[in-house]
Every structure is written in C-alpha cells, then in structure tokens.
Amino acid sequence: MAGISFTATLDDAAPRAALARMGEAMTDMTELMDRIGAALVASGGERIISTNTDPDGHAWEPSNRVKERGGKTLNLSGRLAYTLIHQAAADHVVVGSNVPYAAVMHEGAEQGAFGFLSGRTKPSEKRPRSQDYFTPLPWGDIPARRYLVGVGGDISEADKAVIGDLVEVHFGAIAEAFQ
C-alpha cells in the first residue's frame, strides 16, 4: 500500500461484548424461532377457522359436510385448528398437529390410497345374516386443503412479512441494547 495507512482495533469492551452477544444471538435463535412458530400456528389456525383458504389465498374446495349442511371446511369441532403447535430449536421451528388426519387434510389423498378395510358384519335385528365388506381407505377422494404451506412448500407472503418483522425486531433489540 502506498501513501499512508493505519490499523484500527476494537479495544473497547462494550463493542466487543455487543459483537459477542450478536454472535450468540445468531447461534441460538430459539427465542426468535418460538415467535416465528407462534405466528405460523396463528395463521394456520386462522385459515382453518375463518378464511378456508390456502397460504396462496386460493379457496379450499368445500367438504361434503359443508355442501350439505353448511359451516366451515375442516372446522366442525375446531380440533384441527386448536391442535396446531410449534416446537422451536436453535436454528429452526417445526409447526404441525398430532391429529391423525392432519396430514391427509393438508396434502389430500385419493380413494384407496391407504389400502382397503375388509371384514364381516355381525348379525343384528336389522340384518339377521352377517355380510362381508371391502371398503377403500379413504372411501372417497380427499382434496388437499393446505393450511400451513402452499403447493410449492412455501409459506404465505403475509407470513413472510411477519417473519421479516420478527427478525428485524429480534436483532434490532439486541443491537439497541448495546448502544
């Protein structure tokens, strides 16, 4: 280097501590992931309870129950919406439901996709003789009604904006604490 040069070092303890905290905050983002998970659970629940749309804004095909009796698709008891949960870790968050039918409702399934159920009925007053049965599972086609992620696996634009705000607030608060 020609001319003049100088070397700057960071000897002050406060800026060094601020940089260390920022590094820690990027290594363990559990708190941020917890907030992101809560936001995704809320938006997924809103889609089930209120809007009946996928993350891309497309309306779901109404269920047969809704076509026949009214109401909201996927929201007869509220169980699916109220079992959405999240689990935060240092570098990711998992959002989902432990309801057995949650994946089928989200992804859809063709008639017979899970095999067949067969058996024999027991005699009763209505039916004095037993009968064999053979039923596909599911018994009819179930269209996908995505409530967490869209077709390409992406979250909604609104969810992306909320996550961006959460990231900005999270890291902004850490940076401001050292000013």
N, C-alpha and C positions, 0 to 999 in steps of 0.2 A: 504494500500500500504506500503510495507516495503522499507527501504533504504531511498531514497531521492525523493522529489517531488517538483514541483513548479507550479505556476499558471501564465499563460500568458494572458494578457488582451490587447484589441485593444483600446488604449487611443488616438492614433494619429487621428486627424480629417480627414486627407486625405484618409487613407484606409477606414475609416467609411463612408465617402462620396462616395467612389468608390463602396463599397458594396451596399449602398443605391441606387445609380444610376443603378447598375446591377439589383437589385430587381425591380426597376421601369421599367427597360427595359424589364423584363420578364412579368410584369403585363400588360403593354400596348405595344403590339408589332405591332401596326397599321402601322408604317413605314416599318417594315420588311414584314408584310402581303401585303402591297401595292406593294413592289418589287416582291414578290412571285407571286402575281396576274398578274402583268405586264408580267412576264416571261411565265406564263401559257397561257395568251392570245396570246403572240407572237408564242409559239409553236403550239397552236391550229390553229392559222391563217396560219402558215407555212404548216401544214398538209392539210388544205383546198386549199390553193393557189398553193402549189408546189408538195408535196410528194404524196398526195392522199393515205395515209396510216394511220392506227390507231396507238395509242400510243405504241402498242406492235410491230410495224413495219410491220404488215400484210397489203397488198394492199387491197383497197376497191374494191368491185365489181363495174365496170363502170356503170354509169347510161345509160338508153336507149338513151338519147340525145348524150352522148359521143360515144356510139357504132355506132350510125347512122351518126353523123356529126363531131365527134372529139371534142377536148377540154379537160377540166378537170371536173371531177365529183364535184358537189356542188359549182362550181365556174363559172357559166355563167355570172353573173353580179358582183360578188365579195361581194354581200350584206351580206351573212352569215359571211364571214371572217372579214369584216370590222365592223360588229356589235358585235363582241365578246368584252365583257367588264369585268371588275372586280370591286368588292367593298370590300375594306379592313375594318376590325374591329380590336379590341384589341387582339383577340385571334384566328381569322380565316379570310379567304378570300373566297368570293363567285365569281365564274367565270361562265359566261354564255352569252346568247344572248337573246334579246327581240323579235327576228324574230319569227313569229308564227310557222313556220315549223322547227325551230331549233331542238326541242326535237325529232320530228319524224325522221329527217335526222340522228340524233345521235343514237337513240335507234332502229329505224326501226318500221315498222307496217305491219301487214297482211292485205290483201284486205278485206274491210268491217269492220275493227277494230273500226272505228268511226261511224258505222251505215250506213245509206243509205240516199241518196238525191232523193226525188221524186217530180214530178211536171208535168206541162203541158206546152208544147211549144206554142208559138203564131203563128198563120198563117202568112206566108210570101209569097213572089213571088216564091221562090224555093219550099216552102212547103205550098200549099193552105189550108191544113187542119191541125189543131193542133194535137199533139201526146202526149201521156203520156210517162214519162220516170221514170226509177227507177235505180239509179246508186249507187254502193257501194263506200264508202269513207274509205280509198283511193281506187281508181278504180283498182289498182294492188298492189302486194306485194312490199314493200319498204325495202330493206335490211338495216341493221344497218351500218352506216358509222361513226364510233366513231372518233371524232376529239379532245375531251377533256380528257376522261378517257377510259381505256381499259375495257375489258369484266368484269373483277372482280372489277371494280371501282377504279383501281389503276392508278396512273399517270405513265408515261414512266420512264424508267431507266435514260434517259438523263435529264428529268425534275427533278427527284430526285437528281441527281448530281448538277444541277443548284441551286436547293433549298438548298442543303447542303452547297454550296459555299456562297450563300447569307446569310445563318445563321452564318457561320464562319466569314464572313466579318463584318456583323452587330454587333455581340457580341465581335469580336476581336477589332473593332474600339472603342467600349465603354470601354473595358478593357485597351486598349492602352492610352486612354485619361487620365487615372489616374496613369500612371507610371511616 
